Amino acid sequence: MKQLIALALFLLAWDLSAQTRMINRNPEIEKMVNEVKAENLEQYVRDLVDFGTRHTLSGTQDGNRGIVPAQQYVLEKFRSFEADAGGRLSSEIDMFDIPGDGRRIPEDAEIGNVVATLKGTDPNDDRIFLISGHLDSRASDVMDAEIDAPGANDDGSGVAAVIEAARILSKMEFPATIIFMAVSGEEQGLIGAAHMAKKAKEEDWNIVAMLNNDMVGNSYSSETHIKDNTRVRVFSESIPLLETEEMGNMRRYTNGENDSKSRQLARYIKEIGDRYVDQLEVKLIYRNDRFLRGGDHTPFAREGFTAIRMTEYNENYHYHHQDVRVEDGQQYGDLPELVDYEYLRKITAVNLATLASLAAAPSAPENVGIDVSRLVNTSTLKWEKPATGNPKGYYVLMRETDQSMWEKKFYTEDLELTVPYSKDNYFFAVQAVDEKGNESLAVFPRPLRR
């Protein structure tokens, strides 16, 4: 009996140890994450709310009311970080004209996006990582530019996350470039984001990842009354909005519907979030966006860029897209006191850690392929060195076909690896890693027939 008890205890201990997961944090990124402050985020949100309305067409009302003074506020915040950036941070309001459409833009208008660019230190590295929130706000009537539209959560929270990320990241040096944006015109039809995406396409920007933060501060749902600040959603497209015939043929051949570049970015965000931010679970939502609504990541996806949306897990429809009022005892309106700033801190930290890790890492391996030329029960992957950066080695990632996240990582310092798992039973990818553990995005392999 004692032997059986001892064996049972041994097996229990072995089972528990088998479930133990090692978390290795880059101390530099961990330090940055710890600098994110809820009180700073609250101040930014309250400052933005003080402009009364930030409706895209509100202009300047009574001196310090409207979207124009709000744009100046964000610009001044960005510029206040330039001194710590050693000349690498530059900020501007990118003004552009938009023709009237007779609908949400009744007549020709001038619109501005506030943009801060943290230039990368490597002149040979043209990668760009972009974080965005939308500055404009609205009330019940999307065309009412006069009424109070506090926009504390939608999307003061996203803009606050962008400002706080800029404050911290601008003190650091990265080989790649990071762009921080507070765009306008989201509520009028994703206008500011569409302008930036088109500009990026025309000027051939190498945008590797775009993180859109829209409503990331509410943790209390209407109707279901769930109070939960431990989960955040990442929306990502499966079939790219801009898919060529060749891309479609390859997707169908590999059954890679769940391995688009946006899905790889979403997985990366989840892994980094789990690694650096405690008490927050990143949930992968296999949709480009929610029903009946849209977000600023979509214009970038339409131009072929890798883009995702981060959004609170539980929405409260009493609080956004509503006139401020109390009706039958229920508070309506997007007010600053209804924002969960600790929740916003954690989501901001996920964004920051993701940007820092990606911008510090080597670029992704080139020409990643998997050998499908023979009928064997092993899998051989091959690749070429990244275009930029100094990788110490590479991870070959593996997961079962019904799993959302990578389950195994095989490390090698070569440009080829064979693993004793059948290519028919698993999905694979390859990523580069530097000596500090910073990992590139994963690359889904193309079939190699010879």
C-alpha positions, 0 to 999 in steps of 0.5 A, a space after each residue: 500500500 505504501 508503495 502504491 501511495 508513493 507511486 501515486 504521489 510521484 505520478 502526480 508530481 510528475 504530471 504537475 511538473 510536466 505542465 510547468 511553463 517557463 517564462 523568460 522575460 527580456 529585462 529591458 522590455 519588462 522594465 518598459 512594461 513596468 513604466 506603464 502607469 494607469 494614472 498617466 492613462 487616466 490623465 490623458 483620457 480626462 484631458 481629451 474629454 475636456 475638449 467637449 467633443 472631438 467629432 471629426 467635423 467639430 473644428 474649433 469651438 469656443 477656443 478650446 473645444 473641438 477636434 482641432 485643439 484636441 489634435 494640438 494636445 496630442 501633438 504637444 504630448 508627442 513633442 514633449 517626448 522628443 527631448 528624450 529621443 535624441 533627435 529620433 522622434 519627430 511629430 506632425 499633424 498630417 493634414 489632407 482634404 477629403 471631398 464631401 460625399 453627401 453622407 457622413 462628409 456633407 461637404 469638402 473638409 480638411 482632416 488631420 492625423 497626429 503622427 509621431 515617428 520614432 526613427 530606427 537606428 539601423 539605416 539598412 532596416 526599413 521596417 515600420 511598426 505602427 500603433 494607432 487609436 482614433 481621436 474623433 468621437 461621436 454621440 448618438 447622431 453621428 452627424 451631430 458635431 455640436 453636442 458633447 461627445 466625451 469619447 472617453 473609451 471610444 476612443 480616448 482609451 486607444 489614443 491614451 495607449 498610443 501616447 503612453 507607448 510613445 512616452 516610454 518607447 521614445 526613450 529607447 533605441 530600436 533598429 526598426 521604426 515605430 510610428 504612433 498615430 492618433 487618426 481622425 475620421 474613424 466614425 465618419 468612415 475610417 477616413 484618417 486610417 484610409 488616408 494613411 494606408 493609401 499614403 503608405 502604399 503609394 510611398 512603399 512603406 515596409 509596414 510589418 505590423 499595424 496594431 489598432 487600439 479601439 475601445 480598450 478601457 471598458 471592463 463591464 458589459 451591458 445586458 450580461 453585467 459581466 465585470 472582467 478586466 482579465 481578457 482582451 480580444 485581438 481580431 485578425 483576418 483569415 483570408 487576406 482582404 487583398 489576396 492575389 490569385 497566386 496567394 489564393 491558390 497557395 492558401 487552398 493547397 496548404 489549407 493555410 486559412 488560419 495562417 495568414 500574416 495577420 493571424 501570425 501577428 495575433 499569435 505573436 501578440 498573445 505569446 508576448 502578452 502572456 509573457 510580459 503582462 500578468 492577469 491578462 489573457 489575450 483572446 484570439 478572435 478569428 474575425 477581421 472585426 465585429 458585426 455591424 462595425 469597422 475599425 482602422 486596421 481594415 484600410 491597412 488590410 485592404 492595402 495588403 498590410 498586416 493589421 489587427 484590432 485590439 478591443 476590450 472583451 466585453 462591450 457596454 452599449 450604454 456607454 458608447 455611441 450615446 448622448 450623455 444622459 440618465 434614462 430610467 436610472 441608467 447612465 448613458 454616454 462615454 464618460 471618463 469615470 466609466 473607464 477601467 484604467 487598470 485594464 487599460 494599463 494592461 492592454 497598453 502594456 501588451 501593445 508596448 511589449 509587442 512593439 518593443 519585441 518586434 522592433 528589436 528583433 531581426 526581420 523574419 526569415 526569407 524564403 521559408 519552405 517545407 519539403 513536400 517532394 517525398 513521402 516520409 514521416 518527418 518534416 524538413 524546413 528550409 529558409 534563408 537569413 533575414 534581410 536585416 538584423 543579427 539572428 543568433 538562431 531560429 525557431 521551427 514552430 509546430 502545432 496540431 492542425 486543430 490548435 490555435 497556438 504554437 505548441 512546440 519550438 525547435 531551436 537551431 542555428 542552421 538554415 534547415 531543420 528536420 523534425 520527426 513529425 509528419 508534415 501531414 499532421 501538423 502546421 509549421 512556421 519559422 521565426 528568427 531570434 536574437 541573442 536577447 530572445 527577441 523573436 521575429 514574426 513567424 513565417 508560414 512555409 510554402 511547399 518545396 516540391 524539389 
